[in-house]
Amino acid sequence: MRCWVRDHPVSENRLQPGTAAQMILSKPPQLDAIFDTHPDANPPSRVRGLRRWQVNPDRNWGPKPRAAKSGKEESVDDRRLRGAKKAGKNKAKRKADVRMTVCIVVVFVLFDCLVDVSQSVKHLFSCAQKLTRELANFVCRT
């Protein structure tokens, strides 16, 4: 790093006093690094201007979806469209499932309330029977 900065100086306002960069660059380099391009770094193909990498053969080139089980031929775009339609159906199904769940919860809450009401009615009925008996006993005594 010190050799690179010696060849490509950094402005002084970037080196704030007390920072790690200022401390490192304040010392001289211990060895001399050469940043020139090695003569063997450029292969003959690059010197002649040949392509280093193969050109992509077509649009959406690369890994494809795995093979389909059925024998019918289908393009990648058709599969993507089918997947998008399936995702839309699944979204609608999830909404329907949520509505069904809400309805079931409401039914259970109403059923619980009816059970409480029926128990209250039973209690009132038993109290009325007791009162009727007490009243009959009182009338018979007098």
C-alpha positions in Angstrom: 0.0 0.0 0.0 2.8 2.4 0.8 4.5 1.7 -2.6 1.2 2.4 -4.4 0.7 5.7 -2.6 4.3 6.6 -3.4 3.5 6.2 -7.1 -0.1 7.6 -6.8 -0.1 10.3 -4.1 -3.1 10.8 -1.9 -4.2 14.4 -1.0 -3.2 15.5 2.5 -6.8 16.5 3.4 -7.8 12.8 3.1 -5.2 11.8 5.6 -6.7 13.0 8.9 -4.2 13.0 11.8 -4.6 10.0 14.2 -6.3 7.7 11.6 -5.0 4.3 10.7 -4.3 5.3 7.1 -2.2 8.3 8.2 -0.2 6.1 10.6 0.5 3.4 8.0 1.5 5.8 5.3 3.7 7.9 7.5 6.3 5.1 7.6 8.5 4.3 4.5 7.9 0.9 2.7 10.0 -2.0 3.8 10.2 -3.6 0.3 9.8 -2.2 -3.2 6.7 -3.4 -5.1 6.4 -3.1 -8.9 2.9 -2.7 -10.2 3.8 -3.0 -13.9 1.9 -5.5 -16.1 3.8 -8.7 -16.5 4.6 -9.5 -20.2 3.1 -13.0 -20.0 -0.1 -11.6 -18.4 -1.8 -11.0 -21.8 -2.3 -14.3 -23.7 -1.9 -14.4 -27.5 -5.7 -14.7 -27.9 -6.2 -11.4 -26.2 -3.4 -9.8 -28.2 -5.2 -10.9 -31.5 -8.5 -9.6 -30.2 -10.3 -13.0 -29.9 -13.2 -13.5 -27.6 -12.4 -14.9 -24.2 -15.9 -16.1 -23.3 -18.6 -17.7 -25.4 -21.5 -15.4 -26.4 -24.9 -16.4 -24.8 -26.8 -18.4 -27.4 -30.3 -17.1 -26.8 -32.5 -15.0 -24.5 -32.9 -16.3 -21.0 -29.9 -18.5 -21.5 -28.8 -20.5 -18.5 -30.2 -23.1 -16.1 -33.7 -24.2 -17.2 -36.4 -25.8 -15.1 -36.2 -29.5 -14.6 -37.7 -31.8 -17.2 -41.5 -32.2 -17.1 -43.1 -35.6 -16.5 -45.5 -35.3 -19.4 -44.5 -35.7 -23.0 -46.0 -32.4 -24.2 -43.5 -29.7 -25.2 -43.9 -26.4 -23.4 -41.8 -23.3 -23.6 -40.2 -21.7 -20.6 -42.4 -18.6 -21.0 -45.5 -20.8 -20.9 -44.3 -22.5 -17.7 -43.7 -19.1 -16.1 -47.2 -17.9 -17.1 -48.7 -21.1 -15.7 -46.8 -20.6 -12.5 -48.1 -17.0 -12.2 -51.7 -18.2 -12.7 -51.2 -20.9 -10.1 -49.8 -18.3 -7.7 -52.9 -16.2 -8.3 -55.2 -19.2 -7.6 -53.3 -20.0 -4.4 -53.7 -16.4 -3.3 -57.5 -16.6 -3.9 -57.6 -19.9 -2.1 -55.8 -18.5 0.9 -58.3 -15.6 1.1 -61.1 -18.1 1.0 -59.4 -20.2 3.7 -59.1 -17.1 5.9 -62.8 -16.2 5.4 -63.8 -19.8 6.3 -61.6 -19.7 9.4 -63.3 -16.5 10.5 -66.7 -18.0 9.9 -65.9 -21.0 11.9 -64.6 -18.9 14.8 -67.8 -16.8 14.7 -69.9 -20.0 14.8 -68.0 -21.4 17.8 -68.3 -18.1 19.7 -72.1 -18.0 19.0 -72.4 -21.6 20.0 -70.5 -20.9 23.2 -72.9 -17.9 23.9 -75.9 -20.1 23.2 -74.6 -22.8 25.6 -74.2 -20.1 28.3 -77.7 -18.8 27.6 -79.2 -22.3 27.7 -77.5 -22.9 31.0 -78.9 -19.6 32.3 -82.4 -20.6 31.1 -82.1 -24.0 32.8 -81.0 -22.2 36.0 -83.9 -19.8 35.7 -86.3 -22.7 35.1 -85.0 -24.6 38.1 -85.3 -21.5 40.3 -88.9 -21.0 39.0 -89.7 -24.6 39.9 -88.2 -24.1 43.4 -90.2 -20.9 43.9 -93.4 -22.7 42.7 -92.8 -25.5 45.2 -92.1 -23.0 48.0 -95.2 -21.0 47.1 -97.3 -24.1 47.0 -96.0 -25.3 50.4 -96.6 -21.8 51.8 -100.2 -21.8 50.5 -100.9 -25.2 51.8 -99.7 -24.3 55.3 -101.9 -21.3 55.6 
